[in-house]
Every structure is written in C-alpha cells, then in structure tokens.
Amino acid sequence: MRNRLVATRSFCFWTFAFCLPIAAAGAVQDFDPTRAKAGGLRELVGQHLTLYTDLPSSPSVDELPQVFDAAVPQWARYFCVDEARLADWRMRGFLIVDKERFRAVGAVPDSLPNFPHGYSAGFDLWLFDQPSDYYRRHLLLHEGTHGFMNTVLGGCGASWYMEGVAEFAGTHRWADGKLQLGVMPRSRDEVPYWGRIASIKADVAAGKVRRFGDLVNDSIRGFDDVGSYSWCWALATFLDGHPRYQARFRELQKSVTEPQFNAIARRLFADDLSQLNEEWLIFVNELEYGADVGRAAIHFQLGRTLDPAGTKIGVAVDRGWQSSGVRLEAGKTYRLRASGRYRIGSSIVDGVTKSWPCEAGGITLRYYRGRPLGELLTAVEPDELPPGELPAMSKPTPIGLGAELKPTRSGTLYLRINESNADLADNSGALTVEIMSMSR
C-alpha cells in the first residue's frame, strides 16, 4: 500500500548493471558499528542516513547526510507520502574507496553482486567514491531514491521507470545548504562527470534513437550500460516536465508493485501515444543543457486547407514548435513571407545583460545548429508519422524572411524560430507569417 512504511527489500545496480526486486538478499544483517570504526571507517550521522566511509574528512563528504536528509521531504511530496510517517525512517550507507576494508568489517557481505558503482538493498545502500563532488551526491540520491521507493512504496516499477525516476531525482542542485531534485542541468560544468545529455546526443547522431516502446518494453529486466540510464533519465524528464503527460506519469506511482506495470503505462498513454512518440523523438533530437520541456511542448493541431486568399498567423518567439493550423498539399507551391521584429539571445556587456533585435532572417553574428540564431524554420508534418521515420520537425526547412515551399507530401505546417529550447524564455516581440498558395 502507498503511504505506509513497509520492509520490502530489493537490489539495484546503477550503471553497467541491472535492477530487479528480490526478497531481502544482500542487506547487511549483523553490522557492528564499533567494529567498523575500529577498522578505520568514519561514521557520519544524519536524521535519515547513517553513512560509513573510509574517505578523509572534507566538507563535500561530511555534508552527505545533510544532503540525504534534505531529499527525504522532497521524495515524500513527489510520491504523495505523509512526511509524518517518515519520522523514524532511515537508511544506512557505505561510501567506499577500499572495498576490502569494508569487506573486512562485514559491511560488504559475499552475497552482494560485484557492483561497479552503486547498489541498494532495502534499507542499505553502497556507493563507490566518484570523481566529482556532484557525481558522488548524484549517486547517493539515485540509490536513496531506490531505497525510498522500495521501503516506503513497496517497489520501484519496471526497469525504465525505476531507473528513470532515480536518475531524474538524482539530477540535482545543491547550494548554500539547499537541495533541489529533478532539475534540468544548465550546463555541463554544473554536473561534472554526469554525461547523460552527451550520451543521448551521441546516440541520436549515430541514428541509435530509442523510442517509447524500446524502453517501456516487457522483455527488459534491467540495464547494463550507461546509455540506457541516460535514455531512462531523458524519458522521465520529458514525461514529468510535460504539461500534457505529467499527471499520467506521476499516476504510475500507484502501480510500482504491479507485475503488469508496463501494460498500465501503455494504457495510460494509449489515447495520444502517436503524438507522444513524435514529440519524444523531437525532444531528444533538440536536447540541450537547460532545455525547458514545458516551453517546448507542442500543441498538435491538424491543419485545414488554406483559404484561396491566403492567411496570416502569429508565431510565438518564446515557444518551440507551433502548428500554423494550415494544411499544405503535396506538389503545390506556397509562398511564405515573414514580418515583425523581436528580441532574442543575450550577452553581458559591461555587466549589463543585453539582447539582440532580430527579424525572421536571424542573426548572423551567432549561429545555432549551423543556422543563424532566430531564423524562421518550418516543417510539414503528415497526419500520421510513418513507422520508422523521424518527424519532419527533426530536420526543419529554413525560410527566413521569405521563400517558396513545395512539400513532397501533404501535412500540417509547423513553425518556430531557430534557438535552443533552453533560451526561449527571455525572447520578446512579434513575428507574423503570411502563407499564400502559388498553385492554381
């Protein structure tokens, strides 16, 4: 049952491993703190975590129980658990440099598998030290999420959800003693050694795109590669940040103990699965640090036949792809003309943040994805995306101030300006596009 503390135990590999619930295996049964201290381990005590480590004292290590404690109320809110029930809930962790030292004091029993990074079993978790303070915290929060879900919710759901939620929650911001979970990193420097976005971009460039059904797949019992964790993070981030999908994604919390978890997930998204698949492919194609999932969300609207007199439509310069509401016919020629001025981008000059005035031709002083920043882009999307194809929005056609467009197949015209989804929020101004049919 939800909102009830239970003692269900499971184990969880992090990267290069898999994650499946089992009964009580792996947890340290007769751990002796006195023996651990005599063996050279330090004990760090928080409200919800007691951590044993062979790392020397440093602020970034000694504050880890504080980080964990700050996560607990956020886990409670996210998973709809009454925080009062967690007053006595706590985990025990082992932060390891020398595994043999921990094995010698009974902190790493022989029943544990040979995990390379992190592992969680019921109320216990283990993690090897990581190459950055950020990544060490990330791994602690990842394994802590598994521990919370298993011992409080009673399970973690299917592999994609289990690892996706743990990766999503583990991606955090920690500053001045305050913790924020589930963030979209603003830059690579903010999350050293994390690498999830780089992994996704490399796969997309190589044509190794994982679709919704590739992850929400009954045949998957766990993951054994870094790329899989990256894709699970991306899917959880996309679904949780999207205004159309968030409520359904969070409803899956109710089903983490169900054997048919994936079937439940597929049923929740069945009504608009085609649109979800299409938008998911666009999301990973455009993924950048700082991406704003909500601002880039697409409102799919099928176009109507263009009025013989043509039409004018407004394009929001602070949003991602937008339907024009106009259907273009294959083989016909259309004339598009753009007008209006807007402000885009920003730079700091003499300590003052300034933006650039822009028209639909874009700014040639700055480029994004090989095209002028702010340039008007178009794509003609068919009513149904053919199996195996990528959306037209993933390979847009630049229009700029104006051009003729002759689509090779019929569909709805979508438009946006050329800019990262991370940088849309500070744009302002007006852009109008006139659409005329040149064919009689």
C-alpha positions in Angstrom: 0.0 0.0 0.0 1.1 3.6 -0.6 1.8 6.0 2.3 2.8 3.1 4.5 6.2 2.1 5.7 7.0 -1.5 4.6 10.1 -3.6 4.7 10.1 -4.9 1.2 13.7 -5.3 0.1 15.3 -5.2 -3.4 18.6 -4.8 -5.0 19.6 -2.2 -7.6 22.6 -1.9 -9.7 23.4 1.6 -11.0 25.4 1.9 -14.3 26.7 -1.2 -16.1 24.2 -3.4 -14.3 20.5 -4.2 -14.0 17.8 -3.7 -11.4 15.3 -6.3 -10.3 13.4 -6.6 -7.0 14.3 -9.7 -4.9 13.5 -10.7 -1.3 15.8 -9.4 1.4 19.0 -10.6 -0.3 22.1 -8.5 0.0 21.4 -6.4 3.1 24.0 -6.4 5.9 22.4 -8.5 8.7 24.7 -8.1 11.7 26.7 -4.9 11.1 28.7 -3.8 14.1 29.4 0.0 14.1 32.1 -0.5 16.8 34.0 -3.0 14.6 33.6 -0.7 11.6 35.2 2.3 13.5 38.0 0.1 14.7 38.6 -0.9 11.1 39.1 2.6 10.1 35.7 3.7 8.9 34.2 7.1 9.9 30.6 7.3 10.9 28.5 10.3 9.6 25.1 10.6 11.2 22.0 12.4 9.9 18.3 12.2 10.7 17.6 9.8 7.9 21.0 8.4 7.0 24.0 7.0 8.8 26.9 6.8 6.4 30.2 4.9 6.9 33.2 5.8 4.8 36.9 5.4 4.5 37.3 8.9 2.9 39.0 11.5 4.9 37.0 14.4 6.3 36.1 17.1 3.9 33.0 19.4 3.6 31.7 17.7 0.5 31.9 14.3 2.1 30.8 15.2 5.6 27.7 17.0 4.4 26.3 14.0 2.6 23.8 13.0 5.4 22.6 16.6 5.3 22.0 16.3 1.5 20.2 13.0 2.0 18.0 14.5 4.8 17.1 17.4 2.5 15.9 14.9 -0.1 13.5 13.0 2.1 10.8 15.6 2.3 11.0 16.1 -1.4 10.7 12.4 -2.0 7.7 12.4 0.3 6.0 15.2 -1.6 6.8 13.7 -5.0 5.5 10.3 -4.1 2.5 11.6 -2.1 3.7 10.2 1.2 2.7 11.8 4.5 6.0 13.1 5.8 4.9 12.4 9.4 5.2 8.7 8.6 8.9 9.1 7.9 10.0 10.5 11.3 11.7 7.2 12.1 12.6 6.1 8.6 16.3 5.9 7.9 18.8 4.2 5.7 22.4 3.1 6.2 25.0 3.8 3.6 28.6 2.8 2.8 30.7 5.2 0.8 33.7 3.1 -0.4 37.2 3.8 -1.6 38.8 0.5 -0.5 36.3 -2.3 -0.8 38.4 -4.8 1.1 38.4 -2.6 4.1 34.6 -2.7 4.1 34.5 -6.4 3.5 36.8 -7.0 6.4 34.4 -5.4 8.9 31.3 -7.1 7.4 29.9 -4.1 5.5 30.1 -5.8 2.1 28.8 -9.3 2.5 29.7 -12.0 0.0 26.0 -12.2 -1.0 26.3 -8.8 -2.8 27.0 -8.9 -6.5 30.1 -7.3 -8.0 28.6 -3.8 -8.5 30.9 -1.2 -10.1 29.2 2.0 -9.0 26.2 1.8 -6.6 23.8 -0.7 -5.2 20.8 -0.6 -3.0 19.2 -3.4 -0.9 16.3 -2.5 1.3 17.5 0.0 3.9 21.1 -0.3 2.9 23.0 1.3 0.1 26.6 1.2 -1.2 28.4 3.5 -3.5 32.0 3.8 -4.6 33.6 7.2 -4.4 33.1 9.2 -7.6 35.4 11.6 -9.5 33.4 14.8 -8.6 31.5 16.1 -5.6 28.4 16.5 -7.8 28.6 12.9 -9.1 29.1 11.5 -5.6 25.9 13.3 -4.5 24.1 12.2 -7.6 24.8 8.5 -7.0 23.8 8.8 -3.3 20.5 10.4 -4.3 20.0 7.8 -7.1 20.4 4.9 -4.7 18.5 6.7 -2.0 15.5 7.1 -4.4 15.6 3.3 -4.9 15.7 2.8 -1.2 12.8 5.1 -0.5 10.6 3.6 -3.2 11.3 0.0 -2.1 10.9 0.5 1.6 8.1 3.1 1.6 6.2 2.4 -1.6 6.9 -1.3 -1.6 8.5 -1.4 -5.1 10.0 0.5 -8.0 8.0 -0.5 -11.0 9.5 -1.6 -14.3 13.2 -1.0 -15.1 12.7 2.1 -17.3 10.6 3.7 -14.6 12.8 2.5 -11.7 16.0 3.9 -13.2 14.4 6.8 -14.9 12.9 8.2 -11.7 16.1 7.5 -9.7 18.1 9.3 -12.4 15.6 12.2 -12.5 15.6 12.6 -8.8 19.3 12.2 -8.6 19.9 15.1 -11.0 20.0 17.9 -8.5 21.2 21.3 -7.5 22.9 21.8 -4.1 23.9 25.3 -2.9 24.1 27.1 0.4 22.6 24.1 2.2 19.6 23.9 0.0 18.7 21.0 -2.3 16.6 20.9 -5.4 15.8 17.5 -7.0 14.8 16.8 -10.6 16.5 19.7 -12.2 17.5 20.2 -15.8 21.2 21.0 -15.6 22.0 24.4 -17.0 25.5 23.5 -18.3 28.0 20.6 -18.4 30.1 22.5 -15.8 27.2 22.3 -13.3 27.2 18.5 -13.4 30.8 17.3 -13.9 31.1 13.6 -14.9 27.3 13.2 -15.3 27.3 12.9 -19.1 23.6 12.0 -19.7 23.0 14.6 -22.4 26.2 13.9 -24.2 25.3 10.2 -24.3 21.9 11.0 -25.8 23.3 13.4 -28.4 25.9 10.8 -29.4 23.2 8.1 -29.9 21.0 10.5 -31.8 23.9 11.4 -34.1 24.6 7.8 -34.7 21.0 7.0 -35.5 20.5 4.9 -32.3 17.3 6.6 -31.2 15.3 4.7 -28.5 11.6 5.2 -28.9 9.0 5.0 -26.2 8.3 1.3 -26.9 12.0 0.5 -26.9 12.1 1.5 -23.2 8.6 0.6 -22.0 9.3 -3.0 -23.0 8.3 -6.1 -21.1 11.4 -8.0 -22.3 13.7 -5.6 -20.4 14.6 -6.9 -16.9 17.4 -4.5 -16.3 20.1 -2.4 -17.9 23.8 -2.9 -18.2 25.1 0.2 -20.0 25.5 3.9 -19.4 23.4 4.8 -22.4 20.3 3.0 -21.1 20.4 5.1 -17.9 20.7 8.2 -20.0 17.6 7.3 -22.0 15.6 6.5 -18.9 16.6 9.8 -17.4 15.5 11.6 -20.6 12.2 9.8 -20.7 11.4 10.5 -17.1 12.5 14.2 -17.5 10.3 14.5 -20.6 7.2 13.0 -19.2 7.5 14.7 -15.8 8.1 18.1 -17.3 5.5 18.0 -20.0 2.1 19.7 -19.2 0.2 17.0 -21.1 1.9 13.9 -19.7 3.0 14.8 -16.2 -0.2 13.8 -14.3 -0.3 10.4 -16.0 3.4 9.8 -15.4 3.0 10.6 -11.7 0.0 8.3 -11.5 2.3 5.4 -12.2 3.5 5.8 -8.6 0.3 3.9 -7.6 1.4 0.9 -9.6 5.0 0.3 -8.7 4.2 -3.1 -7.1 2.1 -4.3 -10.0 3.6 -7.1 -12.2 1.9 -5.6 -15.2 3.4 -2.2 -14.7 4.3 -1.6 -18.4 0.9 -2.6 -19.5 -0.5 0.0 -17.1 1.9 2.6 -18.5 1.0 1.8 -22.1 -2.7 2.1 -21.2 -2.3 5.5 -19.6 -0.7 6.9 -22.7 -2.7 5.0 -25.3 -5.0 7.8 -26.4 -2.3 10.0 -27.6 0.6 7.6 -28.0 1.3 8.6 -31.6 1.7 12.2 -30.6 3.8 11.3 -27.6 6.1 9.2 -29.7 6.5 12.0 -32.3 7.2 14.7 -29.6 9.6 12.4 -27.7 11.7 12.0 -30.9 11.7 15.8 -31.4 12.7 16.3 -27.7 15.7 14.0 -27.9 16.7 15.5 -31.2 16.7 19.0 -29.8 18.0 18.1 -26.3 20.4 20.7 -24.8 21.5 21.6 -21.3 18.9 23.8 -19.8 16.1 22.6 -22.1 12.7 23.8 -21.0 10.3 20.9 -21.5 7.2 22.8 -20.8 8.0 25.8 -23.1 9.0 23.4 -25.9 5.8 21.3 -25.5 3.9 21.0 -28.8 0.2 21.5 -29.1 -0.6 19.3 -32.1 -3.4 20.7 -34.2 -4.3 19.3 -37.6 -4.3 22.0 -40.3 -7.2 23.0 -42.6 -7.0 23.7 -46.3 -5.5 27.1 -47.0 -8.0 29.8 -47.9 -7.6 30.9 -51.5 -6.9 34.4 -50.2 -4.1 33.1 -48.0 -3.7 33.7 -44.3 -1.5 35.4 -41.7 -0.6 33.7 -38.5 1.4 34.7 -35.5 4.4 32.8 -34.3 5.4 33.0 -30.6 9.1 33.6 -30.4 9.3 32.3 -26.8 7.9 28.8 -27.6 9.1 25.8 -29.5 7.3 24.2 -32.5 3.8 25.5 -33.2 1.0 24.4 -35.5 0.1 27.0 -38.1 -3.4 25.5 -38.4 -2.8 25.3 -42.2 -2.6 22.1 -44.2 -0.3 22.2 -47.2 -0.8 19.8 -50.2 2.0 17.7 -51.7 3.2 19.1 -55.0 1.7 22.5 -54.6 3.9 25.6 -54.2 3.4 28.1 -51.4 4.9 31.5 -50.7 5.8 32.3 -47.1 6.7 35.8 -46.0 7.7 36.8 -42.5 7.4 40.2 -40.9 7.9 41.7 -37.5 10.8 42.3 -35.1 11.7 40.6 -31.8 14.5 40.4 -29.3 16.4 37.2 -28.9 19.5 35.8 -27.2 21.5 37.6 -24.6 25.1 38.6 -23.7 26.7 40.5 -20.9 28.3 43.8 -21.9 29.9 45.9 -19.1 28.0 43.9 -16.6 24.6 44.5 -18.3 22.6 41.8 -19.9 21.6 42.8 -23.4 19.6 41.0 -26.1 19.7 41.4 -29.9 17.0 42.8 -32.2 16.1 40.2 -34.7 13.9 39.6 -37.8 13.0 36.2 -39.3 16.3 36.1 -41.3 18.1 35.6 -38.0 21.3 37.0 -36.5 24.4 36.1 -38.5 26.7 37.1 -35.6 25.5 34.0 -33.8 24.6 30.5 -35.1 22.7 27.6 -33.7 22.9 24.2 -35.3 24.6 25.7 -38.3 21.9 28.3 -39.0 21.5 32.0 -38.0 20.1 32.4 -34.5 16.4 33.4 -34.6 15.9 32.4 -38.2 12.3 31.2 -39.1 12.1 27.4 -39.5 9.3 25.3 -40.9 8.3 21.6 -41.2 5.4 19.9 -42.8 4.2 17.0 -40.6 2.0 14.3 -42.1 -1.2 13.4 -40.2 0.5 10.2 -39.0 4.2 9.6 -38.7 5.1 6.6 -40.9 6.7 3.7 -38.8 10.5 4.1 -38.5 10.6 7.7 -39.7 11.8 10.7 -37.8 9.5 13.7 -37.6 9.9 16.5 -40.2 10.5 18.8 -37.2 13.7 17.0 -36.5 15.1 18.1 -39.9 13.4 21.5 -40.5 13.5 23.7 -43.6 14.8 27.3 -43.1 12.5 30.0 -44.5 14.0 33.2 -43.0 12.3 36.4 -44.3 10.6 34.5 -47.1 10.7 31.7 -49.5 8.7 29.3 -51.6 7.9 25.9 -50.2 6.8 22.9 -52.2 6.2 20.0 -49.9 6.7 16.4 -51.1 3.8 15.2 -49.0 0.7 16.7 -47.5 0.5 17.7 -43.9 0.3 20.4 -41.3 2.7 23.3 -41.4 4.6 23.9 -38.2 6.9 26.8 -37.4 9.4 28.1 -34.8 12.5 30.2 -34.6 15.9 28.7 -34.6 17.1 28.7 -31.0 17.8 26.2 -28.2 14.8 25.3 -26.1 16.9 26.4 -23.1 17.0 30.0 -24.3 13.4 30.7 -25.3 12.1 32.3 -22.1 13.8 35.7 -22.5 12.6 36.3 -26.0 10.0 39.0 -26.7 8.4 40.7 -29.7 6.1 39.7 -32.6 6.6 37.5 -35.7 3.9 37.2 -38.3 4.0 34.8 -41.2 1.9 35.2 -44.4 1.0 32.0 -46.3 -0.1 32.2 -49.9 -0.8 29.4 -52.4 1.1 29.9 -55.7 -0.6 27.0 -57.4 -3.9 27.4 -59.3 
